Amino acid sequence: MHEAVASVPPFVALAYLVAGVLFILALRGLSSPATSRTGNRFGMAGMAIAVATTLYTHDIANLPEIIGAIAIGGVIGFITARKIAMTDMPQLVAAFHSLVGLAAVLVGAAAYLNPGAFGILDAATQQIHNASRIELGLGVAIGAITFSGSVIAFLKLNGNMSGKPILLPARHAINLGTLAAILGLIAWYFVLPAPTLTAPWLFWVVIGLSFAIGFLLIIPIGGADMPVVVSMLNSYSGWAAAAMGFTLGNSAMIITGALVGSSGAILSYIMCKAMNRSFISVIAGGFGADAGPAGAGGAVVDRPYKRGSAEDAAFLMKQADSVIIVPGYGMAVSQAQHALREMGDLLKKEGVSVKYAIHPVAGRMPGHMNVLLAEANVPYDEVFELEDINGEFGQADVAFVIGANDVTNPAAKTDKTSPIYGMPILDVANAKSVLFVKRSMGGAGYAGVDNDVFYMDNTMMLLADAKKMVEEIVKGLAH
Amino acid sequence: MDFVSILSIFVMACFVGYYVVWSVTPALHTPLMAVTNAISSVIIVGALVASAEAGSAAAKYLGLLAVVFASVNIFGGFAVTERMLAMYKKKERK
């Protein structure tokens, strides 16, 4: 059978190339919301071509079973995609990553068991080619890490597992040792003259250790760093697909793997930069393990602050010329986005200019807040990224902060001892007045640091559940 | 295909990926992740090869299982991306 694979007609390679190009166009379409949907269609077409080509070029012994498998998976995927709440998108993406990882492991294992089908069998020795062994080994290792890492990320994001980092003693030594063992075993597998005869366990041990390291790598990473983790796992799932593409000599898989791999890597980089954290320190984990410096924690209680009511807030915003809304994850948790949009609409009717300012790490994954606002029908041309709007706070009458904290904390600029020092922030303090919606004065943000904005003369604290508060303000604006 | 030509495709695709992804607007980073998820399930190609070929029953069933997982991702990933993208609307101007 492998001879057939080796001598594929040129149109087959061409078809996979076309699929790969369509995937590039799918990502290209995302450069603007206007072209994005066309892009998504390109992606679907690419996938259809890739699947059809594969089915066409193989003697299929069991088409009904394959169609059944696609149908089962398709229905599960489709229903999940329809039902999922937009707030749960990070979990869904993590779950999807885990499936890509697992599929990569399964494909790798199948190739290991039936190398002839994949055309990776050396005719002379009846063993898998040495080059293919490396690709296979790396593919299953990355796939397994993606799988177990994504499962942990899913459990943490979904709240089945505490977002607090779990720190094992000597974890760095354990992790580095396991990684070294995986690479060592793959290298050994590579040079081994007859792997299936002398050490069949080798391949499976690589998979087992990789599952373990994926688990170990993610458990020490805290909830605040999840945007980076999700992006990183996105990248891994791409590299796993690329490694499998090398094994199969399939250009569609290689192009896609490289695209997804770079995409995840770039998103990780953007997230790290938005938190002023180095990638290494995120991977090392432990952020948010202790609740910040004890001194700052002690000083929180006694500082005077102004508390306002929904009526006060409604009055203040009605008088304003411009309001900038700063939503954070707390808004998503209390599902306040619809009420918020209603508030924005009422303000616009009063002639107030309303804009939204989004910090890159405002949600639990890159771009999460934008999706939530889009879901609530906030037009995307009212939503601005940090660097585009930060200069406008100085001219704004009201900054309305809802469910965000650390991303507005001036300590990131002034206090070198602060754990968030150096992180780019939204300069809400520059607005004429700040309305800060927060559940209570206790419980600082993820980083566990107090925020000086709470205690400024021009800040009014609106202490309540975000959704209830916004609904009250909407009532106040309506009459 | 020989290793070097495969490698050249890979390296070129990394560069293409780098420039294409930087051009994605930050507002669409979540759909970007969802759609990359869907397309990385092109690994279904490998799963189909495994499940289509006779020769090893174990490999066949591993392949079929991988087809199920990859299909969840393909259908789910594209559908959820479509759903998200449909939400992005411009301001209505009267």
Chai-1 contact restraints between the chains, C-beta under 6 A:
chainA,res_idxA,chainB,res_idxB,connection_type,confidence,min_distance_angstrom,max_distance_angstrom,comment,restraint_id
A,M1,B,E53,contact,1.0,0.0,6.0,A-B,restraint_1
A,F23,B,I39,contact,1.0,0.0,6.0,A-B,restraint_2
A,I24,B,V16,contact,1.0,0.0,6.0,A-B,restraint_3
A,A26,B,V35,contact,1.0,0.0,6.0,A-B,restraint_4
A,L27,B,V20,contact,1.0,0.0,6.0,A-B,restraint_5
A,R28,B,V20,contact,1.0,0.0,6.0,A-B,restraint_6
A,L30,B,V24,contact,1.0,0.0,6.0,A-B,restraint_7
A,L30,B,L28,contact,1.0,0.0,6.0,A-B,restraint_8
A,L30,B,L32,contact,1.0,0.0,6.0,A-B,restraint_9
A,S31,B,S23,contact,1.0,0.0,6.0,A-B,restraint_10
A,S31,B,V24,contact,1.0,0.0,6.0,A-B,restraint_11
A,P33,B,Y88,contact,1.0,0.0,6.0,A-B,restraint_12
A,S36,B,L85,contact,1.0,0.0,6.0,A-B,restraint_13
A,R37,B,L85,contact,1.0,0.0,6.0,A-B,restraint_14
A,N40,B,T81,contact,1.0,0.0,6.0,A-B,restraint_15
A,N40,B,E82,contact,1.0,0.0,6.0,A-B,restraint_16
A,G43,B,V35,contact,1.0,0.0,6.0,A-B,restraint_17
A,G43,B,I39,contact,1.0,0.0,6.0,A-B,restraint_18
A,M44,B,F78,contact,1.0,0.0,6.0,A-B,restraint_19
A,M47,B,I74,contact,1.0,0.0,6.0,A-B,restraint_20
A,A50,B,V42,contact,1.0,0.0,6.0,A-B,restraint_21
A,A50,B,V45,contact,1.0,0.0,6.0,A-B,restraint_22
A,T54,B,V45,contact,1.0,0.0,6.0,A-B,restraint_23
A,T54,B,L48,contact,1.0,0.0,6.0,A-B,restraint_24
A,H58,B,A52,contact,1.0,0.0,6.0,A-B,restraint_25
A,I60,B,A52,contact,1.0,0.0,6.0,A-B,restraint_26
A,A61,B,A54,contact,1.0,0.0,6.0,A-B,restraint_27
A,I66,B,S51,contact,1.0,0.0,6.0,A-B,restraint_28
A,A69,B,L64,contact,1.0,0.0,6.0,A-B,restraint_29
A,A69,B,V67,contact,1.0,0.0,6.0,A-B,restraint_30
A,A69,B,V68,contact,1.0,0.0,6.0,A-B,restraint_31
A,I70,B,S71,contact,1.0,0.0,6.0,A-B,restraint_32
A,I72,B,V68,contact,1.0,0.0,6.0,A-B,restraint_33
A,G73,B,V68,contact,1.0,0.0,6.0,A-B,restraint_34
A,G73,B,S71,contact,1.0,0.0,6.0,A-B,restraint_35
A,G73,B,V72,contact,1.0,0.0,6.0,A-B,restraint_36
A,G74,B,S71,contact,1.0,0.0,6.0,A-B,restraint_37
A,G74,B,F75,contact,1.0,0.0,6.0,A-B,restraint_38
A,I76,B,V72,contact,1.0,0.0,6.0,A-B,restraint_39
A,G77,B,V72,contact,1.0,0.0,6.0,A-B,restraint_40
A,G77,B,F75,contact,1.0,0.0,6.0,A-B,restraint_41
A,G77,B,G76,contact,1.0,0.0,6.0,A-B,restraint_42
A,F78,B,F75,contact,1.0,0.0,6.0,A-B,restraint_43
A,F78,B,A79,contact,1.0,0.0,6.0,A-B,restraint_44
A,T80,B,G76,contact,1.0,0.0,6.0,A-B,restraint_45
A,A81,B,G76,contact,1.0,0.0,6.0,A-B,restraint_46
A,A81,B,A79,contact,1.0,0.0,6.0,A-B,restraint_47
A,A81,B,V80,contact,1.0,0.0,6.0,A-B,restraint_48
A,M89,B,T30,contact,1.0,0.0,6.0,A-B,restraint_49
A,V93,B,M33,contact,1.0,0.0,6.0,A-B,restraint_50
A,F96,B,N37,contact,1.0,0.0,6.0,A-B,restraint_51
A,F96,B,N73,contact,1.0,0.0,6.0,A-B,restraint_52
A,F96,B,G77,contact,1.0,0.0,6.0,A-B,restraint_53
A,L99,B,F69,contact,1.0,0.0,6.0,A-B,restraint_54
A,L99,B,V72,contact,1.0,0.0,6.0,A-B,restraint_55
A,L99,B,N73,contact,1.0,0.0,6.0,A-B,restraint_56
A,V100,B,S40,contact,1.0,0.0,6.0,A-B,restraint_57
A,V100,B,S41,contact,1.0,0.0,6.0,A-B,restraint_58
A,L102,B,F69,contact,1.0,0.0,6.0,A-B,restraint_59
A,A103,B,I43,contact,1.0,0.0,6.0,A-B,restraint_60
A,A103,B,A66,contact,1.0,0.0,6.0,A-B,restraint_61
A,A103,B,F69,contact,1.0,0.0,6.0,A-B,restraint_62
A,A103,B,A70,contact,1.0,0.0,6.0,A-B,restraint_63
A,A104,B,I43,contact,1.0,0.0,6.0,A-B,restraint_64
A,L106,B,L62,contact,1.0,0.0,6.0,A-B,restraint_65
A,L106,B,L65,contact,1.0,0.0,6.0,A-B,restraint_66
A,L106,B,A66,contact,1.0,0.0,6.0,A-B,restraint_67
A,V107,B,G46,contact,1.0,0.0,6.0,A-B,restraint_68
A,V107,B,A47,contact,1.0,0.0,6.0,A-B,restraint_69
A,V107,B,A66,contact,1.0,0.0,6.0,A-B,restraint_70
A,A109,B,L62,contact,1.0,0.0,6.0,A-B,restraint_71
A,A110,B,A50,contact,1.0,0.0,6.0,A-B,restraint_72
A,A110,B,A59,contact,1.0,0.0,6.0,A-B,restraint_73
A,A110,B,L62,contact,1.0,0.0,6.0,A-B,restraint_74
A,A110,B,G63,contact,1.0,0.0,6.0,A-B,restraint_75
A,L113,B,S56,contact,1.0,0.0,6.0,A-B,restraint_76
A,L113,B,A58,contact,1.0,0.0,6.0,A-B,restraint_77
A,L113,B,A59,contact,1.0,0.0,6.0,A-B,restraint_78
A,N114,B,G55,contact,1.0,0.0,6.0,A-B,restraint_79
A,N114,B,S56,contact,1.0,0.0,6.0,A-B,restraint_80
A,N114,B,A59,contact,1.0,0.0,6.0,A-B,restraint_81
A,G116,B,G55,contact,1.0,0.0,6.0,A-B,restraint_82
A,A117,B,V49,contact,1.0,0.0,6.0,A-B,restraint_83
A,A117,B,E53,contact,1.0,0.0,6.0,A-B,restraint_84
A,A117,B,G55,contact,1.0,0.0,6.0,A-B,restraint_85
A,A131,B,F3,contact,1.0,0.0,6.0,A-B,restraint_86
A,N234,B,M33,contact,1.0,0.0,6.0,A-B,restraint_87
A,S237,B,S40,contact,1.0,0.0,6.0,A-B,restraint_88
A,G238,B,S40,contact,1.0,0.0,6.0,A-B,restraint_89
A,A241,B,S40,contact,1.0,0.0,6.0,A-B,restraint_90
A,A241,B,I43,contact,1.0,0.0,6.0,A-B,restraint_91
A,M244,B,I43,contact,1.0,0.0,6.0,A-B,restraint_92
A,M244,B,G46,contact,1.0,0.0,6.0,A-B,restraint_93
A,F246,B,I6,contact,1.0,0.0,6.0,A-B,restraint_94
A,L248,B,G46,contact,1.0,0.0,6.0,A-B,restraint_95
A,G249,B,M1,contact,1.0,0.0,6.0,A-B,restraint_96
A,G249,B,I6,contact,1.0,0.0,6.0,A-B,restraint_97
A,N250,B,V45,contact,1.0,0.0,6.0,A-B,restraint_98
A,S251,B,I9,contact,1.0,0.0,6.0,A-B,restraint_99
A,A252,B,V42,contact,1.0,0.0,6.0,A-B,restraint_100
A,M253,B,V42,contact,1.0,0.0,6.0,A-B,restraint_101
A,M253,B,V45,contact,1.0,0.0,6.0,A-B,restraint_102
A,I254,B,I9,contact,1.0,0.0,6.0,A-B,restraint_103
A,I254,B,F10,contact,1.0,0.0,6.0,A-B,restraint_104
A,I255,B,A13,contact,1.0,0.0,6.0,A-B,restraint_105
A,T256,B,I39,contact,1.0,0.0,6.0,A-B,restraint_106
A,T256,B,S40,contact,1.0,0.0,6.0,A-B,restraint_107
A,T256,B,V42,contact,1.0,0.0,6.0,A-B,restraint_108
A,A258,B,F10,contact,1.0,0.0,6.0,A-B,restraint_109
A,A258,B,A13,contact,1.0,0.0,6.0,A-B,restraint_110
A,A258,B,C14,contact,1.0,0.0,6.0,A-B,restraint_111
A,A258,B,G17,contact,1.0,0.0,6.0,A-B,restraint_112
A,L259,B,G17,contact,1.0,0.0,6.0,A-B,restraint_113
A,V260,B,T36,contact,1.0,0.0,6.0,A-B,restraint_114
A,V260,B,S40,contact,1.0,0.0,6.0,A-B,restraint_115
A,S262,B,C14,contact,1.0,0.0,6.0,A-B,restraint_116
A,S262,B,G17,contact,1.0,0.0,6.0,A-B,restraint_117
A,S262,B,Y18,contact,1.0,0.0,6.0,A-B,restraint_118
A,S262,B,V21,contact,1.0,0.0,6.0,A-B,restraint_119
A,S263,B,V21,contact,1.0,0.0,6.0,A-B,restraint_120
A,S263,B,T36,contact,1.0,0.0,6.0,A-B,restraint_121
A,I266,B,V21,contact,1.0,0.0,6.0,A-B,restraint_122
A,P366,B,H29,contact,1.0,0.0,6.0,A-B,restraint_123
A,G367,B,H29,contact,1.0,0.0,6.0,A-B,restraint_124
A,G367,B,T30,contact,1.0,0.0,6.0,A-B,restraint_125
A,H368,B,T30,contact,1.0,0.0,6.0,A-B,restraint_126
A,N370,B,A27,contact,1.0,0.0,6.0,A-B,restraint_127
A,V371,B,T30,contact,1.0,0.0,6.0,A-B,restraint_128
A,V371,B,M84,contact,1.0,0.0,6.0,A-B,restraint_129
A,A374,B,M87,contact,1.0,0.0,6.0,A-B,restraint_130
A,A374,B,Y88,contact,1.0,0.0,6.0,A-B,restraint_131
A,E375,B,M87,contact,1.0,0.0,6.0,A-B,restraint_132
A,P379,B,K89,contact,1.0,0.0,6.0,A-B,restraint_133
A,P379,B,K90,contact,1.0,0.0,6.0,A-B,restraint_134
A,P379,B,K91,contact,1.0,0.0,6.0,A-B,restraint_135
A,Y380,B,A27,contact,1.0,0.0,6.0,A-B,restraint_136
A,Y380,B,Y88,contact,1.0,0.0,6.0,A-B,restraint_137
A,D381,B,K90,contact,1.0,0.0,6.0,A-B,restraint_138
A,D381,B,K91,contact,1.0,0.0,6.0,A-B,restraint_139
A,E385,B,P26,contact,1.0,0.0,6.0,A-B,restraint_140
